[in-house]
Amino acid sequence: MWARIEGGIVRELTDQDPAGRWHESIVWVPCDALVEVGDGYDGTDFGPPPPMTRDEAKEVRAVNVARIRVTVTSGREYDGDETSQNRMARAILGLSAAAPGTTITWTLADNSTAAVGVAELTEALMLAGATQAAMWGLPS
């Protein structure tokens, strides 16, 4: 993993080696999987983030919400960002009006597709919503 550092803060993470992919002014530092967007970096070590302003916290939250993925009981992994949650809600509404057992072809987080029903999409939506809700607090 690599962390993009801006102003002593981890602003982005990638699992692809950024060497040669970005302008040399962009600072990428190797890191382990425990590092998260918003962590601090003092030039040597990663650690707790410095206190954030409300706007910085909203930026970090937006990045983390965009990365939400949830795994349902069937073992399938779904994207859980806000756009995906909106799509799930619309599909659930449509499937709820259809005949029992009706499925829809859904693109999963790994870009494979699966025929899924209302129960599985509802589970994915509930998990994604709960994950997002846990991120929602901001400093005053």
HUHU-V920249 format. One line per field, one symbol per residue. psi: psi as a letter, one per 20 degrees, with the letter a starting at -180 (. if undefined). burial: 1 if it has 9 or more other ideal C-beta (glycine too) atoms within 8 Angstrom, else 0. Layout:
psi: ???
burial: ???
//
This chain:
psi: qqppppkjqoiqqqjpoipiirqiipoppqrriipqpiqqpjigqqaqqrpqrghghhggggghghjpqqprhiiqpqqjrhghgggggggggghhirqpiqrqppprhjjrqqoqahgghgggggggghgghhiiqqq.
burial: 11111000110011000100000000010010001011111000010010010101110110111001110100011101100110011011011000000101010100000001110111111011101100100000
//
